[in-house]
Amino acid sequence: MNARWKAALFAALTAAFLAVAGPALAAGTRSGEPTSASPAAPGLTQAAVTAGKLSVGPGKVATVQQDLRAYWTPARMAAALSADQAPDPGAVKTAQKTAIAKGSKPQPTGPVGKFAPQTPLASSPALKSVSTLKSFAYLPGYPYYSFPARTAGKVFFTNATNGKNYVCSGTIVNSEGKDVVWTAGHCVHGGAGGTWHRNWVFVPSYQNGWAPYGYWSARQLWTMSNWMNSSDSASDMGAAVMNTNFGGWRIVDYLGGQGITWNQSKYITVTSFGYPAEAPFNGQLLWNCYGTTFPEWVILFWSSETIGLPCDMTGGSSGGAWLAFFNGTTGYVDGHNDYKYDNNPSTMYSPYYDDTASSLFNSVRYL
């Protein structure tokens, strides 16, 4: 969660510059395309992604899992910094909220898309100690095994640029591969001037230092090229393709996964989840906010590609999902905790999930 502030005039000039220079800043990829530490997904041309190497090679999963479990001791997890304390790797590409045109409610232009949530397989060992699947929103003090709590978790990683350890939040999302954790782009890559994070693990339903469902490692990390190359806040989305656990289970089959959606209204009711770690929170429990989103700024009929939500969660909640159509158990990720302004701590902001989110999800859904 990068705390940021820019004057409205400078932001408008920056936006105008990016409209012209953005494609040139993409370093050989088309503007806004997904980028990965992996080869292209099946069915995608090589031009659709920037290829790299697998973060975990075949046959090494068990060793990596053991190494990461040994690395993330309780002391290291407790000492991990909130991701908003990481140095801002590039220029901010979002604007401070300015005038709202009365009666103007800009709507998305692309087709609405959805991918449905999925409950865990009935044979999952994660359900054996629970007599019934609880159906209520998670609040501090509620059981860790409630469905929203099982699909949410803490992300721990090492910033390869400065060697320091950080913490974010993430959410299991359903896909054909049954193995995706969704988070913020800055929780997988340092943005402009940075690189891919190391020692990346996801701890579902983390609670007071306890990992009831273990530590899950990622075999691939993904983000958008505009985040990686330009630190564009509208593209600050990330995904991790997870390894199976010690029993060979895929994470969605084991714990379930939320849905995901894009090109919904910019004014939509959501429930956000995350692990805020800065005062008055301590990063040990999953919290949520509830409210209606709005464009960060609207000038006449031109609106930002970032949206806001009244929410007092703090650093550490970055990457935690904003669930639309949430019924107390399942919902559809339609945003995430991403950043705040120093002079407006009561509002959280997220990239607006348009075709950019669709592009990233479709790049990882079959892996």
Protein Blocks (a to p, Z undefined) as FASTA:
>chain_A
ZZddddfklmmmmmmmmmmmmmmmnnopaehiacdfbdcdehiafklpccdddfbdghil
mmmmmmmmmmmgfklmmmpccfklpccfbdcfbdcdddddehiacddfbdcddddddddd
fklmklmmpmbacdddddehiafkbmklmmgccdddddfknopacdddddddddfkopac
cddfklmbgbehiacdehiacdehiaehiafkopaddfbdcddfklmmnopaklmccddd
ddddfkopafklmnopadddehiafbdcdddddddfbdfbehlaccddddddddfbdchj
accfbdcdddfbdehjgoiacdehiehlaccdebdcfbdcfklmkbccdddddfklmmmm
mmmmmZZ
